[in-house]
Amino acid sequence: MQLIDGKAIADQVKQEIAQEVELIKAAGGKIPHLAAVLVGHDGGSETYVAHKVKACEQCGFKSTLIRFESDVTEEELLREVDRLNKDEDIDGFIVQLPLPKHISEQKVIEAIDYRKDVDGFHPINVGRMSIGLPCFVSATPAGIMELLKRYDIDTKGKHCVVLGRSNIVGKPVATLMMQKSNPGNATVTVCHSYSENLKEMCLQADIIIAALGVPEFLKGDMVKEGVTVIDVGTTRVPSNKTKSGFKLTGDVKFDEVAPKCAYITPVPGGVGPMTIVSLMRNTLLAGKKAIYKD
């Protein structure tokens, strides 16, 4: 069993990006600029955004954090999105999800200029990804593909089971795994809360990508020997063993599943760091106008 070290790979990718930024700087080019909009004080969102700001520093980017209280109106937030769309110094920006209930996330996502949509959530980027055109790929799926690539995990012709069908992870990663590319060219089954014979499906899988958000859902008796397991879950579960009073728990019952695996990602330290570094890569591409020229 080999542990996939997402943190080590993420550090490596950040160094590669930082080197490229140094070259841009030396040539008198524009330093990539990422803005993040944070609404309210959700603990998870605060942490994610802090990590993103720190990653910008490590990559040599310029970053701007814009905060709103949770009672901000949808109209005010959409006005800010419009301002960021028009700000020529900002190459890419994200609006951290989830948003308060009174704001339509879809409306906000669609208001973002797709050429600055470094989260890869805009329907234009999602559509382009689904037909294999250059686009900003959503950060978590992109991070997963990067891990498979860097560990040289063979996906061609393999049976990949994706647990979960969210727009942020499940659907896009299933699409990427079946693209004519490497990694890719897999036979993909997407399972969700209505799937029957779920255990049987998992037992046939060469690769399982667990993205349900249900702690320790995937048990040892649901996987075959030699499987590769990518655990996307990060649920805060109460714990009396940590100072914070909770621990991050994945969708995989690690102690049971790991002994059967060829490769497995831990939680934390697996997919998480790759999500942030994929956002950095999208920001670099946005800064270079590598995907959308105008």
Buried (B, 14 or more C-beta within 10 A) or exposed (E): EEEBBBBEBBBEBBEBBBEBBEEBEEEEEBBBBBBBBBBBEBEEBEEBBEBBBEBBEBBBBBBBBBEBEEEBEBEEBBEBBEEBBEBEEBBBBBBBBEBBEEBBBEEBBBBBBBBBBBBBBBEBBBEBBBEEEEBBBBBBBBBBBBBBBBBEBBBEEBBBBBBBBBBBBBBBBBBBBBBEBEBBBBBBBBBEEEBEEBEEBBBEBBBBBBBBBBBBBBEBEBBEEEBBBBBBBBBBEEEEEEEEEBBBBBBBBBEBBBEBBBBBBBBBBBBBBBBBBBBBBBBBBBBBEEBBEE
